[in-house]
Amino acid sequence: MAVVYIDHDVWKQAQKDAVAGRNIDYRDKNTSGMAIRVRGGKAAWYVMTENFKKRIGGLALFVPDKTYSKKKEGGNLGELEKLVAQIKVLMAEGDEPRVNAIISEINKGAPDAKGAKEKVALRRGEIWTWEQMRDAYLEHVHGSLGFRSWEAQRSALGAAGKTIGDDFEPLMGQAAPSITSEHLAAVVQKMEVRCSSKEGATANTGLAQRKKVVQYFRTLFDWASEADSEQRKMTGLSVNIARLVKMPKPASVNSGKDRKKRGKARKEALATFKPMYASLSELAKTFLWRMWDDVTAPEPAKIALLLQLLTGQRIGSVLTADHIEFVRVPAERDVPWKYVWALGPDKQQAYRLLPLPDIASWCIYKMKKSHARDGNDFLFPQLRRSKGQGGQPGDIGWTMHYSTVKETLIKTRKLDECLPKSFGGTHDSRRCFISHLSEWSDFGFADHMSIERVTHKNEGKETVRQKIYDKNPSLRDKYKVLKTWEDKLLRTFNDDDMIAIANRFLFQDVEDRKHQALTAEIWSRLDERKARLNIGGYDDDEEDD
């Protein structure tokens, strides 16, 4: 037996010993237990200690570095050193079957000691593959965050069986501990290549999708590497490697070629006048006619879009409105409006009151008739309840989701010869209301405050106990604004079409309204409900226009 530092020269000498038929052992001084044994004309790597001897494999399985002066290259002896250390630990624990399985994987061609160990653990079900880890995470999302989050992440993480699944080839079958940030970055790169190959694709096609995938990678690996968790035992991950993947950014447009394009586009824009957002005729044709005849969507979503257009309010204010906010005016008051919308209360417990003209009143009556009942506090249909203690539904309901309205608007924008491309989203209805009424002097208003009383949050002066029918001097002025806007939209049609549109939205409620006067008791109910609601508007962060 020779105790030496096993290097490339010793490895070559062992080969010569095997050819010559000599029997000898070479023990390594550097790594305790690592040895080369030459017996019967064959040389092999061994783990040899006082308590056991284990044959790892033939001499060609691991090769020491070749040394040329100070340069080393070509060897993989470092993997054998790791393997020897792992085998000694497992044998001390009495887990010889695992040692035999790891050695078997090494001889089958496992790339390194770590890979062999992971293959054994996978076969025994002790660690997860990428697919198993992903599916376990999605099950966690479904149970804790709900169906919508599960559905979105399931598709983005390649579990829905769609085209995006091909992008995840770098991760398929990978043991969770072996996944690196390079694997994740390769997925994002494949997505970018696929999206850029589509017809008419730009440099930023699919950017939003890639951003979502990176974000979901980060949340998944946060969950997978959570300290002292059951899933961490199955993933073997101690850090969130997805944090090392850069979030995709828009392609640069600063090249000289792009600057020329932008300069040319600016000249064309200056030479051609285009109306902002949408013209009156486009708005009227879209929201009073085509949306109702040619778009397949829930009627409440269409009514929400129409009510927003007619009142100039934020879509969040429309969708989260209580049905008791819309107060029916008694018939004996002899005023032209049918409903008053009490928006609020604000921080001073004040309401902003909007007297609604005919078509807006039709919207309110239509929704109150269908949905104003016990169990639903909102004007629009309730889709789900909030979570309370012990998994039981809470006492605060949730109104129609914004995505329902958004999808309806997307379908509407696809109609031919309706809204222009400059009309981007629901908030543009509010912008159109303000823009088209900005020439307030042409409509006979005393000053610009007439418009601002309708659109601005901080206008409210009415206290919660004030009568809203005949003691508010600004009601008639605000009604004039809303009625003027409604008439401007209707007058874009010819006479026959205008009559047909007016009949479609004709307010025909003939019930006695005397008992509908707002009482102190109803005000108290409204105050209590609004105080309990903790639902912000969808676009309240936008500045008033």
C-alpha positions as CSV (number, residue, x, y, z in Angstrom):
1,M,0.0,0.0,0.0
2,A,1.3,3.5,-0.9
3,V,0.1,6.7,0.7
4,V,0.5,9.5,-1.9
5,Y,-1.1,12.6,-3.3
6,I,-3.2,11.1,-6.1
7,D,-2.6,13.2,-9.3
8,H,-2.4,12.5,-13.0
9,D,1.0,10.8,-12.7
10,V,-0.2,8.4,-10.0
11,W,-3.4,7.7,-12.1
12,K,-1.2,6.8,-15.1
13,Q,1.0,4.6,-12.9
14,A,-2.0,2.7,-11.7
15,Q,-2.9,2.0,-15.4
16,K,0.6,0.6,-15.9
17,D,0.4,-1.5,-12.8
18,A,-2.8,-3.1,-14.0
19,V,-1.2,-3.9,-17.4
20,A,1.8,-5.4,-15.6
21,G,-0.4,-7.5,-13.3
22,R,0.8,-5.9,-10.1
23,N,-1.5,-5.7,-7.0
24,I,-1.2,-2.4,-5.2
25,D,-3.3,0.3,-3.3
26,Y,-2.8,4.0,-3.6
27,R,-4.4,5.9,-0.8
28,D,-4.8,9.7,-1.1
29,K,-3.1,11.9,1.5
30,N,-5.5,14.8,0.6
31,T,-8.9,13.1,0.8
32,S,-9.3,10.5,3.6
33,G,-10.8,7.3,2.3
34,M,-10.2,8.0,-1.4
35,A,-8.0,5.3,-3.0
36,I,-7.1,3.5,-6.2
37,R,-7.0,-0.3,-5.9
38,V,-5.2,-2.5,-8.6
39,R,-6.2,-6.1,-8.5
40,G,-6.2,-8.9,-11.2
41,G,-5.1,-6.6,-14.0
42,K,-7.8,-4.0,-13.3
43,A,-7.6,-0.6,-11.6
44,A,-10.6,1.0,-9.9
45,W,-11.6,3.9,-7.6
46,Y,-12.5,2.9,-4.0
47,V,-13.6,4.3,-0.7
48,M,-11.5,2.6,1.9
49,T,-11.8,3.2,5.7
50,E,-11.3,1.2,8.8
51,N,-14.9,0.1,8.8
52,F,-15.7,-0.5,5.1
53,K,-14.5,-0.7,1.5
54,K,-16.7,0.3,-1.4
55,R,-15.8,0.1,-5.1
56,I,-17.0,3.2,-6.9
57,G,-16.0,2.4,-10.5
58,G,-13.3,2.0,-13.1
59,L,-10.3,4.2,-13.2
60,A,-11.6,6.0,-16.3
61,L,-14.6,7.2,-14.4
62,F,-12.7,10.0,-12.7
63,V,-9.5,11.6,-14.1
64,P,-7.1,13.9,-12.2
65,D,-6.1,17.2,-13.7
66,K,-3.3,17.3,-16.1
67,T,-0.6,19.7,-14.9
68,Y,1.4,21.9,-17.3
69,S,3.6,24.2,-15.3
70,K,1.0,26.2,-13.2
71,K,-2.0,25.4,-15.4
72,K,-4.4,22.6,-14.6
73,E,-7.0,21.2,-17.0
74,G,-9.1,18.3,-18.1
75,G,-9.9,16.6,-14.8
76,N,-13.0,15.8,-12.6
77,L,-11.3,14.5,-9.5
78,G,-13.1,17.2,-7.5
79,E,-16.4,15.4,-8.0
80,L,-14.9,12.1,-6.7
81,E,-13.7,13.9,-3.5
82,K,-17.3,15.2,-2.9
83,L,-18.7,11.7,-3.5
84,V,-16.3,10.1,-1.1
85,A,-17.3,12.5,1.6
86,Q,-21.0,11.8,1.0
87,I,-20.5,8.1,1.0
88,K,-18.6,8.2,4.4
89,V,-21.5,10.2,5.9
90,L,-24.2,7.8,4.6
91,M,-22.3,4.7,5.7
92,A,-21.9,6.2,9.2
93,E,-25.7,6.6,9.2
94,G,-26.2,3.0,8.2
95,D,-27.7,3.9,4.8
96,E,-25.8,1.5,2.6
97,P,-28.6,1.0,0.1
98,R,-28.5,4.7,-0.8
99,V,-24.7,4.5,-1.2
100,N,-25.1,1.5,-3.6
101,A,-27.9,3.4,-5.5
102,I,-25.7,6.5,-5.9
103,I,-22.7,4.5,-7.1
104,S,-25.0,2.8,-9.6
105,E,-26.1,6.2,-11.0
106,I,-22.5,7.3,-11.2
107,N,-21.6,4.2,-13.3
108,K,-24.7,4.8,-15.5
109,G,-23.3,8.2,-16.5
110,A,-24.6,10.7,-13.9
111,P,-22.8,14.0,-14.6
112,D,-21.5,14.4,-11.0
113,A,-21.9,13.3,-7.4
114,K,-24.7,15.8,-6.8
115,G,-26.6,14.7,-9.9
116,A,-26.4,11.1,-8.8
117,K,-27.6,11.8,-5.3
118,E,-30.5,13.8,-6.7
119,K,-31.5,11.0,-9.1
120,V,-31.7,8.6,-6.2
121,A,-33.7,11.0,-4.1
122,L,-36.1,11.6,-7.0
123,R,-36.6,7.8,-7.5
124,R,-37.4,7.5,-3.8
125,G,-39.8,10.5,-3.9
126,E,-37.7,12.5,-1.4
127,I,-37.4,15.6,-3.6
128,W,-39.6,17.2,-6.2
129,T,-39.0,17.7,-9.9
130,W,-39.8,21.1,-11.4
131,E,-43.3,19.8,-12.4
132,Q,-44.0,18.5,-8.9
133,M,-42.8,21.6,-7.2
134,R,-44.9,23.8,-9.6
135,D,-48.1,21.8,-9.2
136,A,-47.7,21.8,-5.4
137,Y,-47.3,25.6,-5.5
138,L,-50.4,26.0,-7.7
139,E,-52.4,23.9,-5.2
140,H,-51.2,26.3,-2.5
141,V,-52.3,29.3,-4.6
142,H,-55.7,27.8,-5.3
143,G,-56.3,27.2,-1.6
144,S,-55.0,30.5,-0.3
145,L,-55.5,33.1,-3.0
146,G,-58.5,31.7,-5.0
147,F,-59.5,30.6,-8.4
148,R,-58.5,33.8,-10.4
149,S,-54.9,33.8,-9.1
150,W,-54.6,30.1,-9.6
151,E,-55.9,30.4,-13.2
152,A,-53.5,33.2,-14.1
153,Q,-50.4,31.6,-12.6
154,R,-51.3,28.1,-13.9
155,S,-51.2,29.5,-17.5
156,A,-48.1,31.7,-17.0
157,L,-46.1,28.8,-15.4
158,G,-46.7,26.4,-18.3
159,A,-49.2,24.1,-16.5
160,A,-52.2,24.8,-18.8
161,G,-50.9,22.7,-21.7
162,K,-50.9,25.7,-24.1
163,T,-48.1,27.0,-26.4
164,I,-46.3,28.6,-23.5
165,G,-45.6,25.1,-22.1
166,D,-42.9,24.6,-24.8
167,D,-41.0,27.5,-23.4
168,F,-40.4,25.6,-20.2
169,E,-38.3,22.9,-21.8
170,P,-35.1,24.0,-19.9
171,L,-37.0,23.1,-16.6
172,M,-38.7,19.9,-17.6
173,G,-37.7,17.0,-15.5
174,Q,-35.2,19.0,-13.5
175,A,-34.7,18.1,-9.8
176,A,-35.8,21.2,-7.8
177,P,-32.3,21.6,-6.1
178,S,-30.6,21.5,-9.5
179,I,-32.6,24.4,-11.0
180,T,-30.5,27.5,-11.4
181,S,-31.2,31.1,-12.4
182,E,-29.8,30.2,-15.9
183,H,-32.6,27.7,-16.4
184,L,-35.2,30.3,-15.5
185,A,-33.5,32.9,-17.7
186,A,-33.5,30.4,-20.6
187,V,-37.3,30.0,-20.2
188,V,-37.8,33.8,-20.5
189,Q,-35.4,33.9,-23.5
190,K,-37.4,31.1,-25.3
191,M,-40.6,33.1,-24.7
192,E,-39.0,36.2,-26.2
193,V,-37.9,34.3,-29.3
194,R,-41.4,32.8,-29.8
195,C,-43.2,36.1,-29.4
196,S,-40.8,37.9,-31.7
197,S,-41.4,35.3,-34.5
198,K,-45.1,36.2,-34.7
199,E,-46.4,38.1,-37.7
200,G,-46.2,41.8,-37.1
201,A,-44.3,41.4,-33.9
202,T,-42.4,44.4,-32.5
203,A,-39.4,44.4,-30.1
204,N,-41.8,44.6,-27.2
205,T,-44.3,42.0,-28.2
206,G,-45.0,39.7,-25.3
207,L,-43.2,41.9,-22.8
208,A,-46.1,41.9,-20.3
209,Q,-46.3,38.2,-20.5
210,R,-42.6,37.7,-19.8
211,K,-42.8,40.1,-16.8
212,K,-45.6,38.1,-15.3
213,V,-43.6,34.9,-15.7
214,V,-40.6,36.3,-13.9
215,Q,-42.8,37.7,-11.1
216,Y,-44.5,34.3,-10.7
217,F,-41.1,32.6,-10.7
218,R,-40.1,34.8,-7.8
219,T,-43.3,34.1,-5.8
220,L,-43.0,30.4,-6.5
221,F,-39.4,30.2,-5.3
222,D,-40.2,32.4,-2.3
223,W,-42.7,29.7,-1.3
224,A,-40.4,26.8,-2.2
225,S,-37.5,28.2,-0.1
226,E,-39.5,29.3,2.9
227,A,-37.6,28.4,6.1
228,D,-39.0,25.6,8.4
229,S,-41.7,24.7,5.8
230,E,-42.7,21.3,4.6
231,Q,-42.1,22.3,1.0
232,R,-38.5,23.2,1.7
233,K,-37.8,19.7,2.7
234,M,-39.0,18.5,-0.7
235,T,-37.3,21.2,-2.8
236,G,-33.9,21.4,-1.0
237,L,-33.8,25.2,-1.8
238,S,-32.5,27.6,0.8
239,V,-32.5,30.8,-1.3
240,N,-34.8,32.3,-3.9
241,I,-32.7,31.9,-7.1
242,A,-35.5,33.6,-9.2
243,R,-34.4,36.9,-7.6
244,L,-31.3,36.6,-9.8
245,V,-33.3,36.7,-13.0
246,K,-33.6,40.2,-14.4
247,M,-37.1,41.6,-14.9
248,P,-37.6,42.1,-18.7
249,K,-37.5,45.8,-19.8
250,P,-38.8,47.5,-22.9
251,A,-36.5,47.4,-25.9
252,S,-34.4,50.5,-26.3
253,V,-35.6,53.0,-29.0
254,N,-32.6,55.3,-28.8
255,S,-30.8,54.1,-31.9
256,G,-30.4,56.6,-34.7
257,K,-32.9,54.7,-36.9
258,D,-35.5,54.9,-34.2
259,R,-34.9,58.6,-33.6
260,K,-35.6,59.3,-37.3
261,K,-38.8,57.3,-37.1
262,R,-40.0,59.3,-34.1
263,G,-39.1,62.5,-35.7
264,K,-41.1,61.6,-38.8
265,A,-44.0,60.6,-36.7
266,R,-43.9,63.9,-34.9
267,K,-44.1,65.8,-38.1
268,E,-47.0,63.8,-39.3
269,A,-48.8,64.3,-36.0
270,L,-48.3,68.1,-36.3
271,A,-49.6,68.1,-39.9
272,T,-52.8,66.1,-39.1
273,F,-55.4,67.1,-36.5
274,K,-56.9,64.2,-34.6
275,P,-59.6,64.6,-31.9
276,M,-58.6,63.6,-28.4
277,Y,-60.0,60.3,-27.1
278,A,-63.2,60.3,-29.1
279,S,-65.7,62.6,-30.8
280,L,-69.3,63.1,-29.6
281,S,-70.6,61.1,-32.6
282,E,-68.2,58.2,-31.9
283,L,-69.1,58.2,-28.2
284,A,-72.9,58.2,-28.9
285,K,-72.7,55.7,-31.7
286,T,-70.6,53.3,-29.5
287,F,-72.3,53.5,-26.1
288,L,-75.9,54.3,-27.0
289,W,-76.2,52.1,-30.0
290,R,-73.5,49.6,-31.2
291,M,-72.6,48.3,-27.8
292,W,-76.1,47.2,-27.1
293,D,-76.8,45.6,-30.5
294,D,-73.4,44.1,-31.5
295,V,-71.5,43.2,-28.3
296,T,-72.2,40.0,-26.4
297,A,-71.5,40.9,-22.8
298,P,-73.4,41.1,-19.4
299,E,-76.0,43.9,-19.4
300,P,-74.8,45.2,-16.0
301,A,-71.3,45.8,-17.5
302,K,-72.8,47.8,-20.4
303,I,-74.9,49.8,-18.0
304,A,-71.9,50.6,-15.9
305,L,-70.0,51.9,-19.0
306,L,-73.0,54.0,-20.0
307,L,-73.5,55.4,-16.5
308,Q,-69.9,56.4,-16.3
309,L,-70.0,58.2,-19.6
310,L,-73.2,60.1,-18.7
311,T,-72.0,61.2,-15.3
312,G,-68.2,61.7,-15.9
313,Q,-67.3,59.7,-12.7
314,R,-64.6,57.2,-12.2
315,I,-65.4,53.6,-12.9
316,G,-64.5,52.7,-9.3
317,S,-67.2,55.1,-8.0
318,V,-69.7,53.5,-10.3
319,L,-69.0,49.8,-9.5
320,T,-68.7,50.3,-5.7
321,A,-71.8,52.4,-5.4
322,D,-74.5,51.2,-2.9
323,H,-78.0,51.0,-4.2
324,I,-79.2,53.2,-1.3
325,E,-76.9,56.0,-2.6
326,F,-79.4,56.6,-5.4
327,V,-82.3,58.4,-3.8
328,R,-85.7,58.5,-5.5
329,V,-87.1,62.0,-5.6
330,P,-90.8,62.3,-4.5
331,A,-93.2,63.2,-7.3
332,E,-94.6,66.2,-5.5
333,R,-91.2,68.0,-5.6
334,D,-91.8,68.8,-9.3
335,V,-88.1,68.6,-10.4
336,P,-86.9,67.3,-13.7
337,W,-84.6,64.7,-12.2
338,K,-85.8,61.2,-11.1
339,Y,-82.8,60.1,-8.9
340,V,-80.1,61.9,-6.9
341,W,-76.8,60.1,-6.6
342,A,-75.3,60.8,-3.2
343,L,-71.6,60.0,-3.6
344,G,-69.6,59.8,-0.4
345,P,-69.3,60.5,2.4
346,D,-65.9,62.2,2.3
347,K,-63.6,62.9,5.3
348,Q,-66.0,65.6,6.5
349,Q,-69.0,63.3,6.3
350,A,-70.3,65.2,3.3
351,Y,-72.0,63.9,0.2
352,R,-71.6,65.1,-3.4
353,L,-75.1,65.1,-4.9
354,L,-75.7,64.5,-8.6
355,P,-79.3,64.9,-10.0
356,L,-79.5,62.4,-12.8
357,P,-81.3,63.1,-16.2
358,D,-83.4,60.5,-18.1
359,I,-81.0,58.0,-19.5
360,A,-78.8,57.9,-16.3
361,S,-82.0,57.4,-14.3
362,W,-83.0,54.5,-16.6
363,C,-79.6,52.9,-15.7
364,I,-80.3,53.3,-12.0
365,Y,-83.8,52.0,-12.1
366,K,-82.8,49.0,-14.3
367,M,-80.1,47.9,-11.8
368,K,-82.1,48.7,-8.6
369,K,-85.1,46.7,-9.9
370,S,-82.8,43.6,-10.6
371,H,-80.3,43.8,-7.7
372,A,-81.5,46.0,-4.8
373,R,-82.4,43.3,-2.3
374,D,-81.2,41.7,0.9
375,G,-77.8,40.2,0.6
376,N,-76.6,42.6,-2.0
377,D,-75.7,46.1,-0.9
378,F,-74.5,47.3,-4.3
379,L,-76.2,48.7,-7.3
380,F,-74.5,46.2,-9.5
381,P,-74.7,42.4,-9.1
382,Q,-72.6,40.8,-6.4
383,L,-70.3,38.0,-7.5
384,R,-68.6,36.9,-4.2
385,R,-68.3,37.6,-0.6
386,S,-65.2,38.6,1.3
387,K,-63.5,36.1,3.6
388,G,-64.2,36.4,7.3
389,Q,-62.9,34.6,10.4
390,G,-62.8,30.8,10.3
391,G,-63.2,30.7,6.5
392,Q,-66.8,32.0,6.8
393,P,-68.0,34.8,4.4
394,G,-67.6,38.3,5.9
395,D,-70.4,40.8,6.2
396,I,-69.0,43.1,3.4
397,G,-69.9,42.1,-0.1
398,W,-68.0,42.6,-3.3
399,T,-69.6,44.1,-6.3
400,M,-69.1,43.3,-10.0
401,H,-65.4,42.9,-10.8
402,Y,-63.7,45.6,-12.9
403,S,-62.4,42.9,-15.3
404,T,-66.0,42.2,-16.4
405,V,-66.4,45.9,-17.5
406,K,-62.9,46.0,-19.0
407,E,-63.6,42.9,-21.1
408,T,-66.9,44.5,-22.3
409,L,-65.0,47.7,-23.3
410,I,-62.4,45.6,-25.2
411,K,-65.1,43.9,-27.2
412,T,-66.7,47.3,-27.8
413,R,-63.5,48.8,-29.1
414,K,-63.1,46.1,-31.7
415,L,-66.3,47.2,-33.4
416,D,-65.7,48.8,-36.8
417,E,-66.1,52.6,-37.2
418,C,-66.7,53.2,-33.5
419,L,-64.1,54.2,-30.9
420,P,-60.7,55.4,-32.2
421,K,-57.4,53.8,-31.1
422,S,-56.8,56.8,-28.9
423,F,-59.6,55.7,-26.6
424,G,-57.6,53.4,-24.4
425,G,-59.7,52.5,-21.3
426,T,-62.6,53.3,-19.0
427,H,-61.1,56.4,-17.7
428,D,-61.2,58.0,-21.1
429,S,-65.0,58.3,-20.8
430,R,-64.3,60.7,-17.9
431,R,-61.7,62.5,-19.9
432,C,-64.1,62.9,-22.8
433,F,-66.8,64.2,-20.5
434,I,-64.5,66.9,-19.2
435,S,-62.8,67.7,-22.6
436,H,-66.0,68.2,-24.5
437,L,-67.6,70.4,-21.8
438,S,-64.4,72.5,-21.3
439,E,-65.9,75.3,-23.4
440,W,-68.4,76.0,-20.6
441,S,-69.2,79.5,-21.8
442,D,-70.6,78.1,-25.1
443,F,-73.3,76.2,-23.1
444,G,-74.5,79.2,-21.0
445,F,-72.8,78.2,-17.7
446,A,-71.9,81.0,-15.3
447,D,-68.3,79.8,-14.8
448,H,-66.1,76.7,-15.1
449,M,-67.2,75.6,-11.6
450,S,-70.4,74.2,-13.1
451,I,-68.4,71.3,-14.7
452,E,-66.1,70.9,-11.7
453,R,-69.0,70.5,-9.3
454,V,-69.9,67.3,-11.2
455,T,-66.4,65.8,-11.7
456,H,-64.3,66.8,-8.6
457,K,-64.4,64.8,-5.4
458,N,-63.7,67.8,-3.1
459,E,-66.8,69.7,-4.3
460,G,-69.2,68.1,-1.8
461,K,-70.7,70.7,0.6
462,E,-73.9,68.9,1.6
463,T,-74.0,67.5,5.1
464,V,-75.4,64.1,5.7
465,R,-78.5,65.5,7.3
466,Q,-79.3,68.1,4.7
467,K,-82.4,67.6,2.5
468,I,-81.3,67.0,-1.1
469,Y,-84.4,68.1,-3.0
470,D,-85.0,71.8,-2.7
471,K,-82.4,73.2,-0.2
472,N,-79.4,72.8,-2.4
473,P,-78.8,75.7,-4.7
474,S,-76.3,73.9,-6.9
475,L,-78.5,70.9,-7.8
476,R,-80.2,72.7,-10.8
477,D,-76.8,73.9,-12.1
478,K,-75.4,70.3,-11.9
479,Y,-78.5,68.9,-13.5
480,K,-78.0,71.4,-16.4
481,V,-74.5,70.1,-16.9
482,L,-75.5,66.5,-17.0
483,K,-78.6,67.2,-19.2
484,T,-76.6,69.3,-21.6
485,W,-74.1,66.4,-22.0
486,E,-76.9,63.8,-22.6
487,D,-78.5,66.1,-25.2
488,K,-75.2,66.7,-27.0
489,L,-74.8,62.9,-27.4
490,L,-78.4,62.3,-28.6
491,R,-78.2,65.1,-31.1
492,T,-75.4,63.4,-33.0
493,F,-78.1,61.1,-34.4
494,N,-80.6,62.0,-37.1
495,D,-84.2,62.5,-36.0
496,D,-85.4,58.9,-36.6
497,D,-82.4,57.3,-34.9
498,M,-82.6,59.8,-32.0
499,I,-86.2,58.8,-31.3
500,A,-85.3,55.1,-31.4
501,I,-82.4,55.6,-29.0
502,A,-84.6,57.7,-26.6
503,N,-87.3,55.1,-26.6
504,R,-84.7,52.3,-25.9
505,F,-83.7,54.2,-22.7
506,L,-87.1,55.6,-21.9
507,F,-87.6,55.9,-18.1
508,Q,-91.1,54.4,-17.6
509,D,-91.4,53.9,-13.9
510,V,-94.9,55.1,-12.8
511,E,-94.9,53.9,-9.2
512,D,-95.8,56.4,-6.5
513,R,-92.6,58.0,-5.3
514,K,-94.0,59.8,-2.1
515,H,-92.7,57.1,0.2
516,Q,-89.2,57.3,-1.3
517,A,-88.2,60.5,0.4
518,L,-84.8,60.2,2.2
519,T,-85.3,60.0,5.9
520,A,-82.8,60.3,8.8
521,E,-83.1,56.6,9.3
522,I,-82.0,55.8,5.7
523,W,-79.2,58.3,6.1
524,S,-78.0,56.4,9.1
525,R,-78.1,53.2,7.3
526,L,-76.1,54.7,4.4
527,D,-73.5,56.2,6.8
528,E,-73.1,52.8,8.5
529,R,-72.7,50.9,5.3
530,K,-70.2,53.4,3.8
531,A,-68.2,53.4,7.0
532,R,-67.8,49.6,7.0
533,L,-66.8,49.5,3.3
534,N,-63.1,49.6,2.8
535,I,-63.1,49.4,-0.9
536,G,-61.1,52.0,-2.9
537,G,-61.9,53.1,-6.4
538,Y,-60.1,51.4,-9.3
539,D,-58.5,54.5,-10.5
540,D,-58.6,56.8,-7.5
541,D,-54.8,57.3,-7.8
542,E,-55.3,59.3,-11.0
543,E,-55.4,63.0,-10.7
544,D,-58.6,64.9,-11.4
545,D,-58.7,66.1,-15.0
